[in-house]
Amino acid sequence: MCDCNGHPNPLKKYIQALHCPTRWEIIRFIGKKKRNTKEIHEFMQVKNEGISRSGVYFHLSELKNAGIIEVAEYKEEGGGAPEKIWKLKRTKIEIDLLDNCPCERED
């Protein structure tokens, strides 16, 4: 895993996003369905007592930034901001153990 000479490490985003057990719970809860933020928050309240709504938003944001989940649609409700409906963007992550940084490849 090389970050030298500005070469991005493609695994780094997954490692950062998946190091947290709370995020694994969110992934399992979403599963093959679509879940809105409120449902995810309510589920996490039961699993992880005391997690705030902003805490759930933080974890969702980290998973989204890593490309693991995405907003499937928006749900208009009341006069406030539309609620996000989430789904998994991917169900598998493949790691090529022999895919080295370009500066490490032997020609």
N, C-alpha and C positions, 0 to 999 in steps of 0.2 A: 504494500500500500504506500504509494509514493505521492508526496505533495511537492516534489522538487520542481524547480524551473517553471512553476505556474501550471503544471499539469494537474487538472482536477482529479481527485480520487473518486471514482463513481460509487464506491461502497460507503464512503464516509456519510453520505446523507441517510442511508439506511441504518447504519450503525447508530448514528445519533438519534434517529427517530424511534428505533426499536429497543433501545436500552432500558426503557421504562415499562414496568409491568402494567401500569395504568393504560398505556397505549395498546398493549396486547389485549386488554379487556375490551377496549373500544373496538378494536378490529374484530374480535370474536362476536361482539354484540351486533355490529353492523352486518357481518357475515355476507350472505348473498342477497340481503334485503336492502332497502333504502330506509334510513332512519333520520328523523329530524333532530336538531340540536336539543330540543326539549326532552325527547325520548332518551337520548344519550345521557343527558344530565341526570334525569330521574333514575336511570339504570345505575349510573355511577354513584349516585347518592346511596343506593342500597349496597353496592360493592365496596365503595370507598367512602365511608361516612365522612361528611363534612366537606367534600370537594365542592368548591364554589363554581358557579356558572362560568366565571372568568377562567378558572382552572381548566374546565372542560374545553373552553374555547382555545386556550393555549395548547392543549394536547392535540386538538383537531387541527390547529394551524401547523403544528410540527409534522403531523402525518400528511397533511396536504402538501406542505413544502417539500417533503421527501417523495411525493408522487405516489403515495400509498392509498390515499383516499382523495375524492374529489366531490365537488358540489354537483349533484345530479339535477337539481332544480330548486326553485324558490317557492315558498308557500306564503301567499299574501294572507295576513291575519290582522284584523284591527287596523289602526292607523299608524302603527309603528313600522319599523324596518321588516322586510320579508324574512321569514325563517328559512334557513338553509336546510336542504334535504341532502344527506350525505350517502355516498356509496363507495365501495372499494373500487379503486382504479385498477388494482392488480391483486391477484390471489397467490401469485408465486413470484419469488425473486430468485433469479439464477445467478450464481457466482462462478465465474470462470477463474479457477485458481492459477491458470497459466497465462492469463491476460495481464501482462506487466505494463508498467508505465513505458511510454515510448523511449524514454532515455535509458531504460534497463534492458531493452530487447537486444538479442544477439542476432545480427544479420548473417 
